[in-house]
Amino acid sequence: MNRSLIIVVFILFSRITILGQELNAKVSVNSENIEGTYTQIFSSMQRDVTEFLNSQKWTANNFLNNEKIECSFLISIKSVPSSDKYSCELTVQARRPVYNSSYMTSIFNFIDKNVEFEYLENKPLIYNETSIDDNLVAVLAFYSYMIIGYDYESFSLKGGEPYFRLAESVVNKSQNLNEKGWKPYESPRNRFAIVNAVLDKAVSSFENLWYDYHRSGLDNMSQNPEKGRNRISSALETLKDIKSASPQSVLLDNFIDSKIDEIVNIYSKADSKEKETVYTLLQDIYPSYTDRLKTIRTAGN
C-alpha cells in the first residue's frame, strides 16, 4: 500500500484541507556565537529557507495540509569567514504519525557539522534539478529528499528509493561546488556517505527493518501492543545482518540516534525476559551506547 493511500486512511475522519507541498518545515537560525554582525540577516535567512523548503514541490504527489511531513532545520552559525559566506552546523529532524494515536515517531535525526554556504539577503533560493550552483540550495534539497525517502520507506517497502535516488543525484551534481560534505571518502558521515549507505545493496535488509519497525510494529501498537512490540523485536534482529555486512555503516548510527528513546519507552511494559533480550541484542551492536541502553532493563519498573 503506498504512502499516500495509507495517510488518507490515517486522516479519514479529518476535515479535508487544500492540497500543497510535501514538507511542513520549521526553521531556526542560531547566531548567538556571532558578534558584531548585522543580525537582521539571520532573520531574513530563516524566512527565506523556510519559504524555500515549504514552497518547493519535491515529488509528483499532492499532500493535504495534515499529510505534510513534520520536520525541523536548525542552522547554528559557527563563523562568517567572509561577508556573504557562512559556516554552520545543521541539525535536521523529521517525524511521522503513528496510526490511530497522537504519537509522532522520529524518522530522521542527523547533525551535519560541516556546512558552508553563501547567502545574499533578498536573493531568491532556486532549485534546478539539472544544474546546481548554490551550496545552500543543494544542502536543503538533499535533506528534503532524504526526509521524504525515509518517510515513504516507513509506509511502503522500497517506497523511499526514488527519493533516495534524487538525493544521490544532488550529491553527484554537487561534486563541482568545491564545498565540504559531498566528496567520496571525505568523511564516513557526510552527505555522500549517508545516501550511499541507504542505497547500498549489501545492507538492503535495512529496507525491511525500517518498514517492519514502522508499519508492522509501531502502527499496530494501539490495537495490539504485544503484537506490535513482537514485530519490532523481530525487526531489530535485522540490525545484526546490517552490522555483519557493513560494521561501519552510518545507517546503524542513524537508526539508534533516531530510535533509542522510543525503544526504551516501547519496552517499558515488556516483561523482564523480553527487555533483557532486546538489551543484549542492541548492546552487542552498539557497545558505546551501553549506559543509555541499560535503561531498557529498568524502564517501567
Helices and strands as residue ranges (DSSP letters): H 3-10, E 19-20, E 23-30, H 40-55, E 63-64, G 65-67, E 69-79, E 85-97, E 104-118, H 135-155, H 161-173, G 175-177, H 191-198, G 201-203, H 205-211, I 212-217, G 218-220, H 225-245, H 250-266, G 267-269, H 272-285, G 287-289, H 290-293, H 295-298
